[in-house]
Amino acid sequence: MTVMKVRMLIINAVLATFLAASSGAREAGKQIKQIIVEYSKTRKLNETVQELAKILDEAIEVPEALDALTWVLRYGGRSPESDFPMDAEFFAKIEKHHLKREELKDVCMAMMGHREEATRAFLKTVSEKSPHQDVRGFALFAWASGLEFDDDAAAEYEAALDKLVKNHPKLPYRGQDLAKYAKGKLFAARNLAIGKTAPDIVGKDVDGKEFKLSDYRGKVVVIDFWGDWCPPCRAMYPHERSLVERLKDKPFALLGINSDTKERLRKAKKRENITWRSWWDGGSTQGPIATKWGVSGWPTIYVLDHKGVVRFKNVRGKAMDEAVDTLLAKME
């Protein structure tokens, strides 16, 4: 057999392998799209998670693998079958095959709030090595979100937000620039941590009457970012009414920051017998007070002592009662 024939055999073998791989990749890509479409009809969450996880395990190199991963990250957490091993080895494969793809930003945003070590490391790598400015920005933000409630990573969290504000000022997020949102988070990290004196709030209620947080210095204060549009906020009405009634003769105040339209706020106050004061924050969740304080979830709650110092965060029901009673007892 001549050298030329040997070369041709090798070339043909390589080409056959490539074509087979390409065909397999196309088929895996079609399967991913079909599985996601089928879920919208069947709503079989567990089965969908298992099917997508299987394809991710077998064909992680196909472009549609990012669609599958994004879907599993967004919806799989509600499934008891969502224990797909997203470890360092898995993310190394994602980095190898998809680091240069712009679609990686959807994966990064689906990882918002994830605190696993492997996830954090992957997001940090993407934030530094992706060739796309937008992807780096969203990866940085998702990475920072996983550090938010880690007291040991406070300095790292602030540094990530600061970098986001400086390097990615124009990324769109929830109808605003991501940098503006990050500024609120940075403000909260530096000014609203436990033990910090809460900054003053100056604003108007639904009737246009101005009042300030500092007007209530000398009292234990619960600050509640709420809206009648928010089911968990509505669920708190009975407890808040009982708390206000129980402590009506104590140095205590419940103050709200409301995100409803004026019309809805007025109706809610009348319907629910809401007697405590609220600042009206412009009729949306992106009002000036909520934005400045970096609020991204409703309700958000702070409990301040009589000196205006933040002592508790996001306590509800019995935990709120205990927090308030503890601070009132210290005043006696």
C-alpha positions as CSV (number, residue, x, y, z in Angstrom):
1,M,0.0,0.0,0.0
2,T,1.4,3.3,-1.0
3,V,2.0,6.2,1.3
4,M,-0.7,8.2,-0.5
5,K,-3.3,5.5,0.1
6,V,-2.4,5.3,3.8
7,R,-2.8,9.0,4.1
8,M,-6.2,8.9,2.3
9,L,-7.4,6.1,4.7
10,I,-6.4,8.2,7.7
11,I,-8.1,11.3,6.3
12,N,-11.3,9.3,5.5
13,A,-11.3,7.8,9.0
14,V,-10.9,11.2,10.7
15,L,-13.6,12.7,8.5
16,A,-16.0,9.9,9.3
17,T,-15.4,10.4,12.9
18,F,-15.9,14.1,12.6
19,L,-19.1,13.7,10.7
20,A,-20.4,11.1,13.2
21,A,-19.6,13.5,16.1
22,S,-21.3,16.4,14.2
23,S,-24.3,14.3,13.6
24,G,-24.4,13.2,17.3
25,A,-24.0,16.8,18.4
26,R,-26.9,18.0,16.2
27,E,-29.1,15.2,17.5
28,A,-28.2,16.1,21.1
29,G,-29.0,19.8,20.4
30,K,-32.4,18.9,18.9
31,Q,-33.2,16.7,21.9
32,I,-32.5,19.5,24.4
33,K,-34.8,21.9,22.5
34,Q,-37.5,19.2,22.2
35,I,-37.3,18.4,26.0
36,I,-37.6,22.0,27.0
37,V,-40.6,22.5,24.6
38,E,-42.3,19.3,25.9
39,Y,-42.0,20.5,29.5
40,S,-44.2,23.5,28.7
41,K,-46.9,20.9,27.7
42,T,-46.4,18.2,30.3
43,R,-45.1,20.1,33.3
44,K,-43.3,16.9,34.4
45,L,-40.5,18.6,36.3
46,N,-38.6,15.6,37.7
47,E,-38.5,13.8,34.3
48,T,-37.4,17.0,32.5
49,V,-34.5,17.6,35.0
50,Q,-33.4,13.9,34.7
51,E,-33.4,14.0,30.8
52,L,-31.5,17.3,30.6
53,A,-29.0,16.1,33.2
54,K,-28.4,13.0,31.2
55,I,-27.7,14.9,28.0
56,L,-25.4,17.3,29.9
57,D,-23.5,14.4,31.1
58,E,-23.2,12.9,27.6
59,A,-22.9,15.9,25.3
60,I,-21.8,18.8,27.3
61,E,-19.8,20.2,24.3
62,V,-22.9,21.0,22.2
63,P,-23.9,24.7,22.1
64,E,-27.5,23.9,23.3
65,A,-25.9,22.5,26.5
66,L,-26.0,26.0,27.9
67,D,-29.7,26.1,27.3
68,A,-30.1,22.9,29.2
69,L,-27.9,24.1,32.1
70,T,-29.7,27.4,32.3
71,W,-33.0,25.5,32.5
72,V,-31.8,23.1,35.2
73,L,-30.4,26.0,37.3
74,R,-33.6,28.0,37.0
75,Y,-36.2,25.3,37.5
76,G,-34.4,22.2,38.8
77,G,-34.1,23.5,42.3
78,R,-37.9,22.8,42.7
79,S,-37.3,19.2,41.9
80,P,-36.2,16.4,44.3
81,E,-34.3,14.9,41.3
82,S,-32.1,18.0,40.8
83,D,-29.0,16.6,42.5
84,F,-26.9,16.9,39.3
85,P,-23.3,17.0,40.3
86,M,-22.2,20.6,39.4
87,D,-18.7,20.2,40.8
88,A,-15.3,21.6,39.8
89,E,-14.9,18.9,37.1
90,F,-18.3,19.7,35.6
91,F,-17.5,23.5,35.5
92,A,-14.1,22.8,34.0
93,K,-15.9,21.1,31.0
94,I,-18.2,24.1,30.7
95,E,-15.2,26.4,30.7
96,K,-13.4,24.3,28.1
97,H,-16.3,24.2,25.6
98,H,-18.2,27.4,26.3
99,L,-16.1,30.1,27.8
100,K,-16.0,32.2,24.6
101,R,-19.8,32.0,24.1
102,E,-21.9,35.1,24.8
103,E,-24.8,32.9,25.8
104,L,-22.9,32.0,28.9
105,K,-24.4,35.2,30.5
106,D,-27.8,33.4,30.9
107,V,-26.1,30.6,32.8
108,C,-24.3,33.1,35.0
109,M,-27.6,34.9,35.9
110,A,-29.3,31.6,36.6
111,M,-26.6,31.1,39.2
112,M,-27.6,34.2,41.2
113,G,-27.3,33.6,44.9
114,H,-25.6,30.2,44.6
115,R,-23.0,29.8,47.4
116,E,-21.4,26.5,46.5
117,E,-17.6,26.7,46.3
118,A,-17.4,25.2,42.8
119,T,-20.0,27.6,41.5
120,R,-18.3,30.6,43.0
121,A,-15.0,29.6,41.5
122,F,-16.6,29.2,38.0
123,L,-18.3,32.6,38.1
124,K,-15.1,34.3,39.2
125,T,-13.2,32.7,36.3
126,V,-15.9,33.7,33.8
127,S,-15.9,37.3,35.2
128,E,-12.1,37.5,34.5
129,K,-11.7,35.4,31.3
130,S,-14.7,35.8,29.1
131,P,-14.0,37.8,26.0
132,H,-17.4,39.4,26.2
133,Q,-17.9,42.5,28.4
134,D,-21.5,41.7,29.2
135,V,-20.7,38.1,30.2
136,R,-18.0,39.3,32.5
137,G,-20.3,41.8,34.1
138,F,-23.2,39.4,34.7
139,A,-20.7,36.7,36.0
140,L,-19.3,39.2,38.4
141,F,-22.7,40.2,39.7
142,A,-23.8,36.5,40.1
143,W,-20.6,35.8,41.9
144,A,-21.1,38.8,44.2
145,S,-24.7,37.6,45.0
146,G,-23.3,34.4,46.3
147,L,-21.1,36.3,48.8
148,E,-23.8,38.6,50.1
149,F,-24.8,36.7,53.2
150,D,-21.3,35.3,53.9
151,D,-19.9,37.3,56.8
152,D,-16.4,35.9,56.2
153,A,-16.5,37.2,52.6
154,A,-17.7,40.8,53.4
155,A,-14.6,42.5,52.0
156,E,-14.6,40.3,48.9
157,Y,-18.3,41.1,48.4
158,E,-17.8,44.8,48.6
159,A,-14.8,44.7,46.3
160,A,-16.9,42.7,43.7
161,L,-19.7,45.3,43.8
162,D,-17.3,48.2,43.6
163,K,-15.6,46.6,40.5
164,L,-19.1,46.1,39.0
165,V,-20.0,49.7,39.4
166,K,-16.8,51.0,38.0
167,N,-16.3,48.5,35.1
168,H,-19.9,47.7,34.0
169,P,-21.9,50.9,34.2
170,K,-24.4,50.2,31.4
171,L,-25.6,46.6,31.8
172,P,-29.4,46.4,31.8
173,Y,-31.0,44.6,34.7
174,R,-34.7,44.7,35.9
175,G,-35.4,47.9,34.0
176,Q,-32.4,49.8,35.2
177,D,-28.6,49.8,34.9
178,L,-27.0,46.9,36.8
179,A,-24.5,49.4,38.2
180,K,-27.3,51.4,39.8
181,Y,-28.7,48.2,41.4
182,A,-25.2,47.3,42.6
183,K,-24.7,50.7,44.2
184,G,-27.7,50.0,46.4
185,K,-26.3,46.7,47.4
186,L,-22.9,48.4,48.1
187,F,-24.7,51.1,50.2
188,A,-26.5,48.4,52.2
189,A,-23.3,46.4,52.8
190,R,-21.5,49.5,54.1
191,N,-24.3,51.2,56.0
192,L,-26.9,48.7,56.9
193,A,-25.0,45.8,58.5
194,I,-25.8,44.7,62.0
195,G,-24.3,47.2,64.4
196,K,-24.4,50.1,61.9
197,T,-26.4,53.2,62.5
198,A,-29.1,53.3,59.9
199,P,-29.0,56.3,57.6
200,D,-31.9,58.8,57.8
201,I,-34.9,58.4,55.6
202,V,-36.6,61.6,54.5
203,G,-39.8,61.3,52.4
204,K,-43.5,61.7,52.2
205,D,-46.5,59.5,53.0
206,V,-49.3,58.9,50.6
207,D,-50.9,62.2,51.5
208,G,-47.8,64.2,50.8
209,K,-46.8,64.8,54.5
210,E,-43.1,64.7,55.0
211,F,-41.5,62.8,57.9
212,K,-38.1,61.4,58.8
213,L,-36.7,58.2,60.3
214,S,-34.7,60.3,62.8
215,D,-38.1,61.7,64.1
216,Y,-38.4,58.3,65.8
217,R,-35.0,58.3,67.6
218,G,-35.6,57.1,71.2
219,K,-37.9,54.3,70.0
220,V,-37.4,50.8,68.9
221,V,-38.3,50.9,65.2
222,V,-39.3,48.1,62.7
223,I,-38.7,49.2,59.1
224,D,-40.7,47.2,56.6
225,F,-40.3,47.5,52.8
226,W,-43.7,46.2,51.7
227,G,-46.4,46.3,49.0
228,D,-50.0,45.2,48.8
229,W,-49.0,43.5,45.5
230,C,-46.7,41.2,47.5
231,P,-48.4,38.0,49.0
232,P,-45.8,37.6,51.8
233,C,-46.3,41.2,52.8
234,R,-50.1,40.8,52.9
235,A,-49.7,37.7,55.1
236,M,-47.9,39.9,57.6
237,Y,-50.8,42.4,58.1
238,P,-52.5,40.5,61.0
239,H,-49.3,40.2,62.9
240,E,-48.3,43.8,62.3
241,R,-51.7,45.0,63.5
242,S,-51.4,42.9,66.7
243,L,-47.8,44.1,67.3
244,V,-48.8,47.8,67.0
245,E,-51.7,47.3,69.3
246,R,-49.7,45.3,71.9
247,L,-47.0,48.0,72.0
248,K,-49.1,51.1,71.7
249,D,-48.0,52.4,75.1
250,K,-44.3,51.5,74.6
251,P,-41.5,53.4,72.9
252,F,-42.0,51.5,69.6
253,A,-42.9,52.4,66.0
254,L,-43.6,50.3,62.9
255,L,-42.7,52.3,59.7
256,G,-43.2,51.1,56.2
257,I,-41.7,51.9,52.8
258,N,-44.5,51.2,50.3
259,S,-44.1,50.3,46.7
260,D,-47.7,50.4,45.5
261,T,-49.5,53.0,43.5
262,K,-51.2,55.6,45.6
263,E,-54.6,54.3,44.8
264,R,-53.7,50.7,45.9
265,L,-52.0,51.9,49.0
266,R,-55.0,54.0,50.1
267,K,-57.3,51.0,49.5
268,A,-55.0,48.6,51.4
269,K,-54.8,51.0,54.4
270,K,-58.6,51.2,54.6
271,R,-59.3,47.5,53.9
272,E,-56.6,46.1,56.3
273,N,-56.9,48.8,59.0
274,I,-53.2,49.8,58.5
275,T,-52.7,52.5,61.1
276,W,-48.9,52.8,61.0
277,R,-47.1,55.3,58.8
278,S,-45.4,54.5,55.5
279,W,-43.3,56.5,53.1
280,W,-44.7,56.2,49.7
281,D,-41.8,55.2,47.5
282,G,-42.9,56.4,44.1
283,G,-45.3,53.5,43.2
284,S,-42.7,50.9,42.2
285,T,-40.1,48.5,43.6
286,Q,-37.5,50.8,42.1
287,G,-38.4,53.8,44.2
288,P,-35.7,56.1,45.6
289,I,-35.6,54.7,49.1
290,A,-35.7,51.0,48.1
291,T,-33.0,51.7,45.4
292,K,-30.7,53.5,47.8
293,W,-31.1,50.8,50.4
294,G,-30.4,48.1,47.9
295,V,-33.7,46.3,48.5
296,S,-34.3,43.4,46.0
297,G,-36.8,41.3,47.9
298,W,-40.2,42.1,49.5
299,P,-40.7,42.2,52.3
300,T,-37.3,43.4,53.6
301,I,-37.2,44.2,57.3
302,Y,-34.8,46.0,59.6
303,V,-35.2,46.3,63.4
304,L,-33.4,49.3,65.0
305,D,-32.8,50.0,68.6
306,H,-33.6,53.3,70.3
307,K,-30.3,54.8,69.1
308,G,-31.1,54.0,65.4
309,V,-28.6,51.1,65.3
310,V,-29.5,48.1,63.1
311,R,-29.8,45.1,65.4
312,F,-31.9,42.5,63.4
313,K,-32.7,41.9,59.8
314,N,-35.6,40.1,58.0
315,V,-37.3,38.8,61.1
316,R,-41.0,38.0,60.9
317,G,-43.8,36.7,63.2
318,K,-42.5,35.4,66.5
319,A,-38.9,36.2,65.7
320,M,-39.9,39.9,65.1
321,D,-41.7,39.9,68.5
322,E,-38.7,38.5,70.3
323,A,-36.4,41.0,68.6
324,V,-38.5,44.0,69.5
325,D,-39.2,42.8,73.1
326,T,-35.4,42.2,73.6
327,L,-34.6,45.8,72.5
328,L,-37.4,47.3,74.6
329,A,-36.2,45.4,77.6
330,K,-32.7,46.9,77.3
331,M,-34.3,50.3,77.5
332,E,-35.8,49.7,80.9
